[in-house]
Amino acid sequence: MSTSEPAWIKSSYSSASGDDCVEIATLPHTVHVRDSKHTQGPQLRLSPAAWADFLTHATK
């Protein structure tokens, strides 16, 4: 793996079958989010602050 490639982590909330998965990868200035079924598809790229704000609301 290239050092420029992010290391993707699958959500712990993914279904047991692995069909409904969201993956994230963190880099120093960006958090990437993608659908694990479509790894070459679009990705969200968020600042760490925006990701933290999202998690605050998503975990309530």
VMD Tcl script that draws the C-alpha trace (Angstrom):
set ca {
  {0.00 0.00 0.00}
  {1.27 3.44 -0.89}
  {1.78 5.93 1.93}
  {-0.52 8.32 0.03}
  {-3.39 5.82 0.11}
  {-5.66 6.11 3.15}
  {-6.22 3.06 5.36}
  {-9.97 2.36 5.28}
  {-11.84 1.16 8.40}
  {-15.30 -0.41 8.19}
  {-18.00 0.88 10.53}
  {-18.70 -1.23 13.58}
  {-22.40 -0.65 12.88}
  {-22.24 -2.48 9.54}
  {-24.57 -5.43 9.11}
  {-23.27 -8.89 9.99}
  {-23.44 -9.90 6.32}
  {-21.18 -6.99 5.41}
  {-23.62 -5.71 2.79}
  {-24.43 -2.33 4.35}
  {-21.09 -0.79 5.13}
  {-19.68 2.65 5.51}
  {-15.91 3.00 5.65}
  {-13.80 5.89 6.85}
  {-10.17 6.79 6.42}
  {-8.44 9.51 8.35}
  {-5.58 11.61 7.07}
  {-3.98 14.53 8.93}
  {-6.31 17.18 7.47}
  {-9.20 15.14 6.05}
  {-11.66 12.39 6.96}
  {-12.82 10.37 3.94}
  {-16.15 8.49 3.93}
  {-17.25 5.96 1.31}
  {-19.66 3.10 0.61}
  {-17.71 -0.17 0.88}
  {-19.82 -1.71 -1.90}
  {-18.63 1.01 -4.30}
  {-15.04 1.67 -3.29}
  {-14.26 3.42 -6.57}
  {-17.41 5.56 -6.29}
  {-17.78 9.01 -4.77}
  {-16.33 9.86 -1.38}
  {-17.14 12.53 1.14}
  {-14.13 14.48 2.33}
  {-14.58 16.35 5.59}
  {-12.37 18.40 7.84}
  {-11.67 16.78 11.22}
  {-13.82 19.51 12.84}
  {-16.77 18.78 10.52}
  {-16.40 15.03 11.19}
  {-16.40 15.66 14.95}
  {-19.55 17.80 14.61}
  {-21.21 15.04 12.58}
  {-20.34 12.39 15.18}
  {-21.74 14.56 17.97}
  {-25.14 14.58 16.25}
  {-25.02 11.02 14.90}
  {-24.36 9.43 18.30}
  {-27.23 11.08 20.17}
}
mol new
graphics top color blue
foreach p $ca { graphics top sphere $p radius 0.5 }
foreach p [lrange $ca 0 end-1] q [lrange $ca 1 end] { graphics top cylinder $p $q radius 0.2 }
display resetview
